[in-house]
Structure formats: structure tokens, C-alpha cells
Amino acid sequence: MRTLVLILALAASAALAQPTAEQTLSAVVAVSAKIQPGARSTATLGAQRRGSGALIRDEYVLTIGYLVLEAAAVEVTSSAGRTVPATVAAYDHVSGFGLLKLLAPSGGTPLALGDSAALGEREPAMVISAPAREGANIVRVASRRPFSGGWEYMLDSAIFTYPAVPDWSGAPLIGASGELLGIGSLIVADAEGKGAESPGNMFVPIDLLKPILPELIANGRRKAPPRPWLGVNTDELRGHLFVSRLSPEGPAERAGLRVDDIVLAVAGQEVATLADFYTKLWSRGAAGVDVPVRVLRGAQVRNLTVRSVDRMQYYRGSTTQ
């Protein structure tokens, strides 16, 4: 009942009545994934993962990809309590979206894809986490700004909302007319930006899905050549990039990078921020290209060459397909 009241209140504030609250609720599902034994992502993401997703077509659910990376089995549960199996139809590492294909009808009404670029700062929206009838929250957009994650991930214009929603993983961000605007990815301490203490969430804008959705459905990935991936996590601190983690047996580890190295340059070009690092890395070409990296290790400067790979070649493909 609380969710219905919140949906109706948000719709009323925009003088909109469609779709109905029940239709919006029916599109929100719980996602449960059991990960393959020996999966490389288990160490950081766990072997059992739970979150939310949104029905965007009769057979397809959109969620955040890390929930289903290297999955052995996936189940989707509707707000009415109906549980159906699903396969991992696609995982797009560039955006972070995961796409599931249902093996039986969920009984829900798909959400329309909204215009996330039009969502401005301070505007209200709704986050509905599964189970939908217990997890609705009215939020406001705290900021729209670029986001760089230490795991070789970057968005040009992420959506940051406040207050923080605790069950954010894969949760849909829904606009006043019931349209899907984003998918929950992270909880953050600085939703307002500029170093302000403002706990909130980061959502991946739905506009990133629109041009690639047909490719994801047809091919399981976008058609564009995969970006070069090094398998290195870096933290941006005091104007320096510190290596905080290396993917075991990944390209960077094989090339000799170590935790606590400071990344100074890529292909002779200095880098001081994650955005600098990724821009210069991805400009080298497609996955498979050699990437010269200069690092500071203790008091010594070292030059290493990392043979990049397609990130999908490193992780095990889902066995649900």
C-alpha cells in the first residue's frame, strides 16, 4: 500500500495518470543469481547475488550486470510472487547493464524507456526495489555528472540521487509518468558532488541502452569493437593513481604491475585522474592492443607493456545461455 501511495503522489505532482500504479509495480522484479563454481568474480561479488530489475519487454528484464556476471542459474520473481527462470541474454561492460531473457511469462507490464537526458537536478523520481510493495522511495536528483570507477569503468553523465536507497542493485529509477530512467548501480557518499557529505545512489542512465538494445538482444553484446582491458583497479588519491587491486592472472598482473604502484603515464602521456587514464587507454584501439604503462614503484620508475584483452574473455561466460 505504501508503494501505491508513493506512485500516485508522484504521478499527481506531474498531473499524469498513466500507466497505472499496478502496472508500474508489476514491472519491478527481484533478481537472484547463483554463480558458477570457480568464477573469477566470486572474490569481489560473492557466489550468491540478489537485487532488482525492470521488465522492459515481454521477455526481457534489465538489471545491473554485476548481479549476473558468470551466473550458473538466474531466477526472477515478480511483485505478485511468481518466480520464473531466466537466462543471461547480454552483459554490456561499457554501460554496466545486464539483460535477462525470461523462460516463462512474469505477468508484468513492461516499462517504457524514458528520456534520462531530460531528467534535471532537483527533479523527483521514484526508486522501487524488489519486493516492489515494500521498497518504494521518493528521491530527488542530486547531480548529473561524469563518473569514473576504479574498475576500468566510466560514464559521461551518471544520475546521482538522494536520499540513499539501501537496496539499490538493479533497482529501477522511475519518472513521474511511469517511465524507466535508470538502473541502480552504487551507493555513494557524495551524491551532491564537490566533496559534499551527501549519501545517495548512482544510476546508469537508460539513454545508454536505447541505441544498443537491438544489438544486445541479437548478439549478446554491442557490435562495436571491445575496449582494451587491463584488469587493474586504481584509486585516485591526492592527484595520483594508486594500483589497489589486480585481477588474478589478468593482463596487468601478467605484465608485472603490482599493488601500490603509481600509474604515471599511458603510451608516454601523463595521467593523474581515472578519466585521464581511461581516455588514453581506450584511445589505443580495440582489445588486444599493447598498452605501454609507466609506473612509480617505491623510488623507481618502471616501463611495462600490457597486452590488453577483451574483458569478456577473462570472465567465464554465463552457463544459463
Beta strands, then each sheet from edge to edge (+ up, - down):
strand 1: 28-35
strand 2: 48-57
strand 3: 60-64
strand 4: 71-77
strand 5: 83-91
strand 6: 97-102
strand 7: 124-129
strand 8: 135-149
strand 9: 153-162
strand 10: 172-174
strand 11: 180-188
strand 12: 200-205
strand 13: 232-237
strand 14: 240-246
strand 15: 262-266
strand 16: 269-270
strand 17: 290-297
strand 18: 300-307
sheet 1: 1+ 2- 3+ 6- 5+ 4- 1+
sheet 2: 7+ 8- 9+ 12- 11+ 10- 7+
sheet 3: 13+ 14- 15+ 16-
sheet 4: 13+ 14- 15+ 17- 18+
end
